[in-house]
Amino acid sequence: MEYANHLKEYGPAPSQERVAEEVARLRKAAERNRNPEVYKLCYSAIDLTTLSCNDSVESVSEFAGKAVAFYKEFPHLPNVASICIYPPFVETVGVAIDGTDLRITSVAGGFPSSQTFLEVKALEVAMAVENGADEVDIVLNVGKMLQGHYDEAANEVEAIRAETDPDVVLKVIIESGALKSPDLIRKASLLSMFAGADFVKTSTGKTDVSATPEAAFVMCEAIRDYHARTGRKVGFKPAGGVRTAEDAALYYTIVEEVLGREWLTPELFRIGASSAANNLLSAIEGRDVKFF
């Protein structure tokens, strides 16, 4: 399908100068959101992530088990939204979290580079879903984006979307740190949404530059403009480099200011993180917490 033609229906990306001005403003605005209630919402939006070459059935089972134990250890707090793992561990997590409302997120589709055959990407996604993944995080083909092959990049997302049930949440990672410019970040976000993304996500966490507030602002404006034209709400997920409670509050504020408070729910706002979980818990509890 031809998607690139639809880009002209949307306004241009903000200039780098405007992005810098807006982010400076948002950093100041975020100070009001450095409080336990915001931190609780941010914690409940976490996709608790382990994506290491050292992952094993044993380590992932233990990791997921900690999230299950959270219900007993912190009954007064909402739990994380999901456990995010590589595809072979979907069933492992499924066993560990059985009987809870935790969701299973699987990266797939040639994560993190997206450099494999489309058939392999689609099959990996289909297998992850078949094994029990509720949500799938894939990577937009950055090489195609950088070379201007926009339709090819979007059509890959469309093909992968076709391998999932409608109720499976598809998050598309645009790898904003590799795209760099507001123009490419905006185009990648819009193309992902055109092709069926339920969320657009900043980063894999495997590149030199991961989530930045600058990219988040551009992406959230794209989501806002897409919603204004289509009526469809698409979620936003910063990932990679979101470590402190203050980091989380800043991304919360960007979503709040650009998209509105109606986006501040785990159905439309996620944070990809591991270390941020303990830091948010510490900020909420007012003491040093090292639960994970």
C-alpha atoms as a printed R data frame, in Angstrom:
    type eleno elety resid chain resno       x       y      z
1   ATOM     1    CA   MET     A     1   0.000   0.000  0.000
2   ATOM     2    CA   GLU     A     2   1.151   3.554 -0.654
3   ATOM     3    CA   TYR     A     3   1.559   5.371  2.653
4   ATOM     4    CA   ALA     A     4   4.110   8.071  1.884
5   ATOM     5    CA   ASN     A     5   1.567  10.114 -0.071
6   ATOM     6    CA   HIS     A     6  -0.456  10.582  3.097
7   ATOM     7    CA   LEU     A     7   2.422  12.399  4.795
8   ATOM     8    CA   LYS     A     8   1.620  15.539  2.802
9   ATOM     9    CA   GLU     A     9  -1.797  15.632  4.484
10  ATOM    10    CA   TYR     A    10  -0.027  16.516  7.725
11  ATOM    11    CA   GLY     A    11   1.924  19.617  8.594
12  ATOM    12    CA   PRO     A    12   5.718  19.730  8.691
13  ATOM    13    CA   ALA     A    13   7.811  18.714 11.661
14  ATOM    14    CA   PRO     A    14   8.658  21.384 14.211
15  ATOM    15    CA   SER     A    15  12.044  23.047 13.757
16  ATOM    16    CA   GLN     A    16  14.893  22.034 16.015
17  ATOM    17    CA   GLU     A    17  14.743  25.515 17.548
18  ATOM    18    CA   ARG     A    18  11.069  25.108 18.443
19  ATOM    19    CA   VAL     A    19  11.689  21.632 19.812
20  ATOM    20    CA   ALA     A    20  14.463  22.967 22.038
21  ATOM    21    CA   GLU     A    21  12.242  25.795 23.296
22  ATOM    22    CA   GLU     A    22   9.348  23.465 24.033
23  ATOM    23    CA   VAL     A    23  11.525  20.933 25.837
24  ATOM    24    CA   ALA     A    24  13.015  23.681 27.997
25  ATOM    25    CA   ARG     A    25   9.489  24.748 28.910
26  ATOM    26    CA   LEU     A    26   8.407  21.172 29.583
27  ATOM    27    CA   ARG     A    27  11.373  20.536 31.871
28  ATOM    28    CA   LYS     A    28  10.207  23.406 34.047
29  ATOM    29    CA   ALA     A    29   6.594  22.231 33.902
30  ATOM    30    CA   ALA     A    30   7.680  18.748 34.984
31  ATOM    31    CA   GLU     A    31   8.670  20.058 38.396
32  ATOM    32    CA   ARG     A    32   4.995  20.115 39.396
33  ATOM    33    CA   ASN     A    33   4.736  16.398 38.602
34  ATOM    34    CA   ARG     A    34   7.529  15.237 40.857
35  ATOM    35    CA   ASN     A    35   5.190  13.756 43.419
36  ATOM    36    CA   PRO     A    36   4.094  10.286 44.609
37  ATOM    37    CA   GLU     A    37   0.810  10.242 42.690
38  ATOM    38    CA   VAL     A    38   2.516  10.850 39.363
39  ATOM    39    CA   TYR     A    39   5.218   8.338 40.238
40  ATOM    40    CA   LYS     A    40   2.546   5.712 40.973
41  ATOM    41    CA   LEU     A    41   1.002   6.224 37.545
42  ATOM    42    CA   CYS     A    42   4.420   6.039 35.916
43  ATOM    43    CA   TYR     A    43   5.200   2.833 37.788
44  ATOM    44    CA   SER     A    44   1.915   1.293 36.628
45  ATOM    45    CA   ALA     A    45   2.885   2.180 33.039
46  ATOM    46    CA   ILE     A    46   6.194   0.303 33.100
47  ATOM    47    CA   ASP     A    47   6.935  -2.552 30.738
48  ATOM    48    CA   LEU     A    48   9.413  -4.244 33.083
49  ATOM    49    CA   THR     A    49  12.156  -5.318 30.744
50  ATOM    50    CA   THR     A    50  14.955  -7.848 30.526
51  ATOM    51    CA   LEU     A    51  16.593  -8.088 27.108
52  ATOM    52    CA   SER     A    52  20.043  -9.472 27.771
53  ATOM    53    CA   CYS     A    53  22.202 -12.092 26.086
54  ATOM    54    CA   ASN     A    54  22.397 -13.630 29.564
55  ATOM    55    CA   ASP     A    55  18.644 -14.242 29.792
56  ATOM    56    CA   SER     A    56  17.646 -17.840 30.438
57  ATOM    57    CA   VAL     A    57  14.509 -19.708 31.415
58  ATOM    58    CA   GLU     A    58  15.719 -19.642 35.001
59  ATOM    59    CA   SER     A    59  16.621 -15.949 35.121
60  ATOM    60    CA   VAL     A    60  13.476 -14.812 33.309
61  ATOM    61    CA   SER     A    61  11.279 -16.965 35.541
62  ATOM    62    CA   GLU     A    62  12.880 -15.383 38.605
63  ATOM    63    CA   PHE     A    63  12.515 -11.896 37.074
64  ATOM    64    CA   ALA     A    64   8.816 -12.390 36.380
65  ATOM    65    CA   GLY     A    65   8.367 -13.953 39.799
66  ATOM    66    CA   LYS     A    66   9.532 -10.736 41.420
67  ATOM    67    CA   ALA     A    67   6.770  -8.854 39.607
68  ATOM    68    CA   VAL     A    68   4.255 -11.385 40.916
69  ATOM    69    CA   ALA     A    69   5.640 -11.051 44.447
70  ATOM    70    CA   PHE     A    70   5.082  -7.301 44.181
71  ATOM    71    CA   TYR     A    71   1.355  -7.820 44.758
72  ATOM    72    CA   LYS     A    72   2.084  -9.189 48.234
73  ATOM    73    CA   GLU     A    73   4.993  -6.915 49.118
74  ATOM    74    CA   PHE     A    74   3.319  -3.676 48.002
75  ATOM    75    CA   PRO     A    75  -0.447  -4.305 48.129
76  ATOM    76    CA   HIS     A    76  -1.108  -0.567 48.374
77  ATOM    77    CA   LEU     A    77   0.478   0.169 44.987
78  ATOM    78    CA   PRO     A    78  -0.462  -0.626 41.363
79  ATOM    79    CA   ASN     A    79   1.811  -3.146 39.690
80  ATOM    80    CA   VAL     A    80   3.736  -2.694 36.450
81  ATOM    81    CA   ALA     A    81   1.810  -3.064 33.192
82  ATOM    82    CA   SER     A    82   3.743  -5.941 31.643
83  ATOM    83    CA   ILE     A    83   6.879  -8.058 31.525
84  ATOM    84    CA   CYS     A    84   8.918  -7.471 28.345
85  ATOM    85    CA   ILE     A    85  11.184 -10.265 27.103
86  ATOM    86    CA   TYR     A    86  12.607 -11.963 24.012
87  ATOM    87    CA   PRO     A    87  10.225 -14.308 22.134
88  ATOM    88    CA   PRO     A    88  11.562 -17.644 23.463
89  ATOM    89    CA   PHE     A    89  10.592 -16.610 26.996
90  ATOM    90    CA   VAL     A    90   6.928 -15.785 26.375
91  ATOM    91    CA   GLU     A    91   5.751 -19.154 27.681
92  ATOM    92    CA   THR     A    92   8.135 -18.908 30.645
93  ATOM    93    CA   VAL     A    93   6.606 -15.603 31.683
94  ATOM    94    CA   GLY     A    94   3.118 -16.957 31.051
95  ATOM    95    CA   VAL     A    95   3.676 -19.714 33.605
96  ATOM    96    CA   ALA     A    96   5.219 -17.326 36.143
97  ATOM    97    CA   ILE     A    97   2.438 -14.715 36.031
98  ATOM    98    CA   ASP     A    98  -0.516 -17.062 35.680
99  ATOM    99    CA   GLY     A    99  -3.471 -15.835 37.712
100 ATOM   100    CA   THR     A   100  -2.390 -12.176 37.734
101 ATOM   101    CA   ASP     A   101  -3.413  -9.266 35.523
102 ATOM   102    CA   LEU     A   102   0.149  -8.720 34.308
103 ATOM   103    CA   ARG     A   103   0.522  -8.675 30.536
104 ATOM   104    CA   ILE     A   104   3.242 -10.266 28.409
105 ATOM   105    CA   THR     A   105   5.181  -8.099 25.984
106 ATOM   106    CA   SER     A   106   7.510  -9.746 23.491
107 ATOM   107    CA   VAL     A   107  10.009  -7.926 21.342
108 ATOM   108    CA   ALA     A   108  10.018  -9.574 17.935
109 ATOM   109    CA   GLY     A   109  10.379  -9.011 14.207
110 ATOM   110    CA   GLY     A   110  14.162  -9.080 14.120
111 ATOM   111    CA   PHE     A   111  14.636  -6.965 17.237
112 ATOM   112    CA   PRO     A   112  16.736  -4.869 17.744
113 ATOM   113    CA   SER     A   113  18.054  -4.179 14.223
114 ATOM   114    CA   SER     A   114  15.057  -5.245 12.110
115 ATOM   115    CA   GLN     A   115  17.631  -6.531  9.629
116 ATOM   116    CA   THR     A   116  16.282  -9.870  8.506
117 ATOM   117    CA   PHE     A   117  13.823 -11.211  5.968
118 ATOM   118    CA   LEU     A   118  10.270  -9.904  6.270
119 ATOM   119    CA   GLU     A   119   9.013 -13.493  6.297
120 ATOM   120    CA   VAL     A   120  11.225 -14.196  9.327
121 ATOM   121    CA   LYS     A   121   9.971 -11.067 11.079
122 ATOM   122    CA   ALA     A   122   6.341 -11.975 10.473
123 ATOM   123    CA   LEU     A   123   6.864 -15.581 11.584
124 ATOM   124    CA   GLU     A   124   8.632 -14.535 14.776
125 ATOM   125    CA   VAL     A   125   5.777 -12.199 15.649
126 ATOM   126    CA   ALA     A   126   3.181 -14.877 14.868
127 ATOM   127    CA   MET     A   127   5.024 -17.397 17.066
128 ATOM   128    CA   ALA     A   128   5.285 -14.943 19.958
129 ATOM   129    CA   VAL     A   129   1.544 -14.311 19.777
130 ATOM   130    CA   GLU     A   130   0.788 -18.018 19.455
131 ATOM   131    CA   ASN     A   131   2.839 -18.653 22.599
132 ATOM   132    CA   GLY     A   132   0.848 -16.103 24.570
133 ATOM   133    CA   ALA     A   133   2.210 -12.592 23.987
134 ATOM   134    CA   ASP     A   134  -0.421  -9.935 24.647
135 ATOM   135    CA   GLU     A   135   1.733  -7.199 23.147
136 ATOM   136    CA   VAL     A   136   4.521  -7.151 20.567
137 ATOM   137    CA   ASP     A   137   7.253  -4.526 20.149
138 ATOM   138    CA   ILE     A   138   8.815  -4.423 16.681
139 ATOM   139    CA   VAL     A   139  11.365  -2.107 15.063
140 ATOM   140    CA   LEU     A   140  10.640   0.032 12.023
141 ATOM   141    CA   ASN     A   141  13.235  -0.550  9.317
142 ATOM   142    CA   VAL     A   142  15.570   2.361 10.026
143 ATOM   143    CA   GLY     A   143  17.749   1.752  6.980
144 ATOM   144    CA   LYS     A   144  14.759   2.123  4.696
145 ATOM   145    CA   MET     A   145  13.682   5.283  6.505
146 ATOM   146    CA   LEU     A   146  17.107   6.876  6.177
147 ATOM   147    CA   GLN     A   147  17.144   6.149  2.444
148 ATOM   148    CA   GLY     A   148  13.664   7.547  1.915
149 ATOM   149    CA   HIS     A   149  11.981   4.208  1.184
150 ATOM   150    CA   TYR     A   150   8.983   5.172  3.283
151 ATOM   151    CA   ASP     A   151   6.393   2.922  1.661
152 ATOM   152    CA   GLU     A   152   8.646  -0.115  2.043
153 ATOM   153    CA   ALA     A   153   9.176   0.617  5.743
154 ATOM   154    CA   ALA     A   154   5.458   1.111  6.381
155 ATOM   155    CA   ASN     A   155   4.451  -1.947  4.368
156 ATOM   156    CA   GLU     A   156   6.651  -4.106  6.572
157 ATOM   157    CA   VAL     A   157   4.680  -2.875  9.586
158 ATOM   158    CA   GLU     A   158   1.424  -3.562  7.752
159 ATOM   159    CA   ALA     A   159   2.521  -7.109  6.926
160 ATOM   160    CA   ILE     A   160   3.506  -7.780 10.534
161 ATOM   161    CA   ARG     A   161   0.268  -6.248 11.822
162 ATOM   162    CA   ALA     A   162  -1.565  -8.788  9.668
163 ATOM   163    CA   GLU     A   163   0.114 -11.605 11.629
164 ATOM   164    CA   THR     A   164  -1.464 -10.493 14.912
165 ATOM   165    CA   ASP     A   165  -4.986 -10.643 16.255
166 ATOM   166    CA   PRO     A   166  -6.765  -7.277 16.547
167 ATOM   167    CA   ASP     A   167  -6.561  -7.450 20.338
168 ATOM   168    CA   VAL     A   168  -2.767  -7.837 20.332
169 ATOM   169    CA   VAL     A   169  -1.128  -4.483 21.055
170 ATOM   170    CA   LEU     A   170   1.486  -3.622 18.417
171 ATOM   171    CA   LYS     A   171   4.178  -1.157 19.464
172 ATOM   172    CA   VAL     A   172   6.458   0.122 16.702
173 ATOM   173    CA   ILE     A   173   9.920   1.311 17.698
174 ATOM   174    CA   ILE     A   174  11.141   4.068 15.394
175 ATOM   175    CA   GLU     A   175  14.681   4.206 16.881
176 ATOM   176    CA   SER     A   176  14.534   7.972 17.182
177 ATOM   177    CA   GLY     A   177  18.206   8.268 18.132
178 ATOM   178    CA   ALA     A   178  19.211   6.878 14.734
179 ATOM   179    CA   LEU     A   179  16.725   9.013 12.778
180 ATOM   180    CA   LYS     A   180  17.897  12.133 14.627
181 ATOM   181    CA   SER     A   181  15.998  14.893 12.810
182 ATOM   182    CA   PRO     A   182  12.504  16.056 13.822
183 ATOM   183    CA   ASP     A   183  11.413  15.535 10.208
184 ATOM   184    CA   LEU     A   184  12.363  11.852 10.087
185 ATOM   185    CA   ILE     A   185  11.086  11.206 13.617
186 ATOM   186    CA   ARG     A   186   7.715  12.710 12.681
187 ATOM   187    CA   LYS     A   187   7.532  10.789  9.397
188 ATOM   188    CA   ALA     A   188   8.456   7.504 11.058
189 ATOM   189    CA   SER     A   189   5.807   8.025 13.738
190 ATOM   190    CA   LEU     A   190   3.093   8.857 11.213
191 ATOM   191    CA   LEU     A   191   4.006   5.994  8.882
192 ATOM   192    CA   SER     A   192   3.901   3.546 11.791
193 ATOM   193    CA   MET     A   193   0.439   4.766 12.739
194 ATOM   194    CA   PHE     A   194  -0.781   4.665  9.127
195 ATOM   195    CA   ALA     A   195   0.324   1.012  8.987
196 ATOM   196    CA   GLY     A   196  -1.498  -0.044 12.142
197 ATOM   197    CA   ALA     A   197   0.695   0.690 15.177
198 ATOM   198    CA   ASP     A   198  -1.156   0.873 18.491
199 ATOM   199    CA   PHE     A   199   1.848   2.593 20.086
200 ATOM   200    CA   VAL     A   200   4.901   4.376 18.782
201 ATOM   201    CA   LYS     A   201   8.000   3.805 20.868
202 ATOM   202    CA   THR     A   202  11.228   5.783 20.898
203 ATOM   203    CA   SER     A   203  13.966   3.219 21.097
204 ATOM   204    CA   THR     A   204  15.247  -0.307 21.510
205 ATOM   205    CA   GLY     A   205  17.698   0.731 24.201
206 ATOM   206    CA   LYS     A   206  20.425  -0.918 22.121
207 ATOM   207    CA   THR     A   207  21.803   2.189 20.383
208 ATOM   208    CA   ASP     A   208  24.028   5.045 21.545
209 ATOM   209    CA   VAL     A   209  21.060   7.436 21.805
210 ATOM   210    CA   SER     A   210  17.802   6.135 23.216
211 ATOM   211    CA   ALA     A   211  14.790   8.073 24.488
212 ATOM   212    CA   THR     A   212  15.136  11.846 24.583
213 ATOM   213    CA   PRO     A   213  12.544  14.464 25.542
214 ATOM   214    CA   GLU     A   214  13.136  16.123 22.168
215 ATOM   215    CA   ALA     A   215  12.113  12.996 20.265
216 ATOM   216    CA   ALA     A   216   9.214  12.439 22.667
217 ATOM   217    CA   PHE     A   217   7.843  15.906 21.972
218 ATOM   218    CA   VAL     A   218   7.986  15.380 18.190
219 ATOM   219    CA   MET     A   219   6.401  11.932 18.459
220 ATOM   220    CA   CYS     A   220   3.598  13.123 20.719
221 ATOM   221    CA   GLU     A   221   2.793  15.971 18.340
222 ATOM   222    CA   ALA     A   222   2.560  13.409 15.525
223 ATOM   223    CA   ILE     A   223   0.203  11.270 17.642
224 ATOM   224    CA   ARG     A   224  -1.902  14.350 18.416
225 ATOM   225    CA   ASP     A   225  -2.150  15.332 14.762
226 ATOM   226    CA   TYR     A   226  -2.964  11.760 13.685
227 ATOM   227    CA   HIS     A   227  -5.740  11.572 16.267
228 ATOM   228    CA   ALA     A   228  -7.140  14.913 15.127
229 ATOM   229    CA   ARG     A   229  -7.473  13.611 11.563
230 ATOM   230    CA   THR     A   230  -8.546  10.023 12.225
231 ATOM   231    CA   GLY     A   231 -10.100   9.902 15.689
232 ATOM   232    CA   ARG     A   232  -7.875   6.915 16.554
233 ATOM   233    CA   LYS     A   233  -5.829   7.139 19.728
234 ATOM   234    CA   VAL     A   234  -2.299   5.769 19.509
235 ATOM   235    CA   GLY     A   235  -0.140   5.334 22.590
236 ATOM   236    CA   PHE     A   236   3.371   6.590 23.319
237 ATOM   237    CA   LYS     A   237   6.248   4.677 24.911
238 ATOM   238    CA   PRO     A   238   9.635   6.140 25.806
239 ATOM   239    CA   ALA     A   239  12.250   3.431 26.316
240 ATOM   240    CA   GLY     A   240  15.969   3.273 26.873
241 ATOM   241    CA   GLY     A   241  17.641   5.677 29.259
242 ATOM   242    CA   VAL     A   242  14.549   6.274 31.401
243 ATOM   243    CA   ARG     A   243  16.189   5.637 34.758
244 ATOM   244    CA   THR     A   244  15.104   8.097 37.435
245 ATOM   245    CA   ALA     A   245  11.760   9.141 38.860
246 ATOM   246    CA   GLU     A   246  12.478  12.611 37.476
247 ATOM   247    CA   ASP     A   247  12.976  11.125 33.994
248 ATOM   248    CA   ALA     A   248   9.603   9.425 34.236
249 ATOM   249    CA   ALA     A   249   7.917  12.626 35.434
250 ATOM   250    CA   LEU     A   250   9.338  14.516 32.451
251 ATOM   251    CA   TYR     A   251   7.880  12.057 29.926
252 ATOM   252    CA   TYR     A   252   4.608  12.080 31.864
253 ATOM   253    CA   THR     A   253   4.574  15.860 31.519
254 ATOM   254    CA   ILE     A   254   5.281  15.757 27.778
255 ATOM   255    CA   VAL     A   255   2.311  13.426 27.280
256 ATOM   256    CA   GLU     A   256   0.142  15.535 29.598
257 ATOM   257    CA   GLU     A   257   0.955  18.804 27.821
258 ATOM   258    CA   VAL     A   258   0.920  17.610 24.195
259 ATOM   259    CA   LEU     A   259  -1.718  14.873 24.229
260 ATOM   260    CA   GLY     A   260  -3.737  15.575 27.347
261 ATOM   261    CA   ARG     A   261  -4.470  13.777 30.584
262 ATOM   262    CA   GLU     A   262  -6.682  11.251 28.798
263 ATOM   263    CA   TRP     A   263  -3.464   9.677 27.466
264 ATOM   264    CA   LEU     A   264  -2.089   9.195 30.974
265 ATOM   265    CA   THR     A   265  -3.239   5.619 31.420
266 ATOM   266    CA   PRO     A   266  -1.353   2.351 30.840
267 ATOM   267    CA   GLU     A   267  -3.605   1.777 27.824
268 ATOM   268    CA   LEU     A   268  -1.959   4.743 26.065
269 ATOM   269    CA   PHE     A   269   1.252   5.485 27.975
270 ATOM   270    CA   ARG     A   270   4.049   3.045 28.727
271 ATOM   271    CA   ILE     A   271   7.619   3.315 29.903
272 ATOM   272    CA   GLY     A   272  10.180   0.738 28.847
273 ATOM   273    CA   ALA     A   273  12.472   0.339 31.828
274 ATOM   274    CA   SER     A   274  14.247  -1.849 34.310
275 ATOM   275    CA   SER     A   275  16.265   0.385 36.654
276 ATOM   276    CA   ALA     A   276  13.493   2.994 36.752
277 ATOM   277    CA   ALA     A   277  11.247   0.559 38.628
278 ATOM   278    CA   ASN     A   278  13.325   0.607 41.822
279 ATOM   279    CA   ASN     A   279  13.896   4.343 41.541
280 ATOM   280    CA   LEU     A   280  10.187   5.051 41.197
281 ATOM   281    CA   LEU     A   281   9.403   2.746 44.108
282 ATOM   282    CA   SER     A   282  11.984   4.578 46.217
283 ATOM   283    CA   ALA     A   283  10.441   7.939 45.315
284 ATOM   284    CA   ILE     A   284   6.942   6.681 46.119
285 ATOM   285    CA   GLU     A   285   7.912   5.057 49.422
286 ATOM   286    CA   GLY     A   286  10.302   7.794 50.544
287 ATOM   287    CA   ARG     A   287  13.059   5.279 51.227
288 ATOM   288    CA   ASP     A   288  15.646   3.317 49.299
289 ATOM   289    CA   VAL     A   289  13.895   0.331 47.674
290 ATOM   290    CA   LYS     A   290  15.789  -2.359 45.783
291 ATOM   291    CA   PHE     A   291  13.028  -4.797 44.998
292 ATOM   292    CA   PHE     A   292  14.042  -5.774 41.457
